[in-house]
Amino acid sequence: MKRLLATTMILIAAPIAAAFELPDGWYPVGDSGEGGYALNVGPDTGYEGAGLEVYGAEHTSGQFGGVGQSISASDYVGKTVQLTAYIRTENVDDGYAGLWFRVDKGKDMLVLDNMNDRGVTGTTGWRSYTSVLRVDAEATQILFGAILTGTGRMFVDEFAIDIVPDDTPTTAAYGPNEPKNLGF
């Protein structure tokens, strides 16, 4: 089984601004930065060890912040791939916390699962969450990470990417195979 493991912890939290360098391979996503969600490293806040904090903006309606990483799809094309990470939340309200997992072909997005239909809310203990996508034969890039929409805090740790059996159900909505109601 091919497995990519990232043991960086991520905490996504309420409004405080901080500046630091993300661990190698990670980059800010969404409204991370000035006036949005700020990022900061924190020790002993992960499922196991040190972590990363993302603080939410005061007015977060329609915004999100977090971190991401991108890798080549070459080792995964034509396969079913699972992203796993542990998540814990505190007071996540007016939105949700979750993983995001995307497959692209060049600059075109082929499929995205950002857990918007099953995001984590409220206050929860550590639990493993997954996202499963099929990687198209023409895919060039896989992108993944963690996001927070709304307010509260999200802690994420122990990212892993695994190739899983093709009969593993996917978590993204791929849409119908045929168009519908084209003539109105």
Phi, psi and omega in degrees: 000131177276130184221132173249127184237127175241116185264019175287135176265146179231133175239126178246124193224182182279177198299113169202140180258139177208154179233141179190174176264132176292153174302151181310133178097336183265150176217156179287149177231159177068226184266032177285121181139201185304121177078359180242229178268123180263157184243147179203146177275138178225135180280149172054035179247359182267178175301322175216095172098207186293164182208180180243138178248142171234123184258134182281150177287162181295318179248103189249010181303120178078006181250164172210158177214159179166207181226161178211170177211148177231145179223162175293144177274357189305323180279355188239354184302138179077007184243165173261129188235140182242128172262130179230144172201157175269137180230140170226143182231157173225120173053040177284117186222160179054036181164211181201166174245148178181178174274157168228144188213125187220147175238129181240155169239106186062235179268001182263131176280127179269317181203146180221135168235113178245020177061018181297339179266358181206031182298159182271131180230167178074211178244123184225158172276179180297134177208146178278133177237152181226157171223134183234127179230153170266132182264111181304149180299338180262005182296145179243338186212145172241131180238145182203164178168207181223145180223156171231130170247147181080213187245171178109198182227143174230132176248132180226141181209163171060054173296143173212144173238125182230145167280129182238166179304145182298340179274005175291126180298140177276161180253356179262148176276114182272346180085169181290157178283335182239143176292157182230150172052048184288338181262001183054000000 
